[in-house]
Amino acid sequence: MDVGLLYSRIRPDEKLLLSELRDRGHEVHKVDVRKTTFDLNAPPEPLGACDVVLDRCLATSRSKYASRFMAHYDVPVVNSPETAKLCSDKVETTLTLSKAGIPTPETTVAFTKESALDAIEAFGYPCVLKPVVGSWGRLMAKIESRSAAEAVLEHKETLGHYEHSVFYVQQFVEKPGRDLRVLTVDGEPVAAMSRSSDHWLTNAATGAETATFEIDDEVERLAREASAAVGGGLLGVDLMELETGGYTVHEVNHTVEFKALNAAVDVDVAAKVVDWLETKVDADAGAAEVGA
Amino acid sequence: MSEATCVTCGDSVTLPADVEIGEIVDCGSCGTELEVVGVEPVELDEAPDLAEDWGE
């Protein structure tokens, strides 16, 4: 198959995918979105001839629009722009998970620092303040006192982009020093890992220690449901274990990185992703023939 | 393995055999993050600074 790859930086994750695709004889067309323009009429060459385009843009803003353009051109894209829209914005993700009945941390959104402070006080301390767009645990604040809340809110309002004046306040979930990442393809779990740290942030990007995690029935069900809620595709579903038992889903990542997962588990993650892509492209081609 | 020159300090940078355009490498001498902008021959440029919306 012909596979387009939208990128601006080739991370180890993209290298794993490129290697797997090429080893299987697929033609890969890398397109650097920094050097490309998208008009209303036709996709940038050679994306129009691709069986599928992978959106692997590092920047969320580029990912959202580039995938939207691919859909506009009727070029199959992973992930869909609808999924990108829901996953790239924490407010959208939280509302989507909540609407689907999937357990997710209690969250309140406020638009001024005064109302955000009210929301923080209502949660009590500690609670968490997150940017609505962002990754790798950056700009996340665990708020442990009113004075800290006042300072962080003032900084965000004064120094930040306008999106930082959308104050996303969330309950602090007491987790057992780790959270969980499940990589899914159209809801099917491929592999999972735990990410442990003494720090309250347990992102692999911040140096958390990773280990394979045996997926139990509830984690599988929640991963499937979270995937379905945002429209499926290639996703990283993040969960936390609750002290009271059960799980809560706090994030769904649509340009999922899997280098750390690949190293933590016995599964060849890139191979599983390419298996899924091959099946998906075959199914789409079959559906097109039936419809013709 | 191939080699290229760091655009910041001029020292030699060793690259993996499967180096890709768009990949980021660190200069072992000065620590600058370098973007691979060409592979035949290998060319390097300073990598863009981290932007707020980067991630997964």
Interface residues (C-beta under 8 A of the other chain):
Chain A: Y7 S8 R9 I10 R11 E14 K15 L18 S19 K30 D32 L58 A59 T60 S61 P131 V133 G134 S135 W136 R138 L139 H161 A205 G236 N253 H254 T255 V256 E257
Chain B: D18 E20 I21 G22 E23 I24 E35 V36 A47 A51 E52 D53 W54 G55 E56
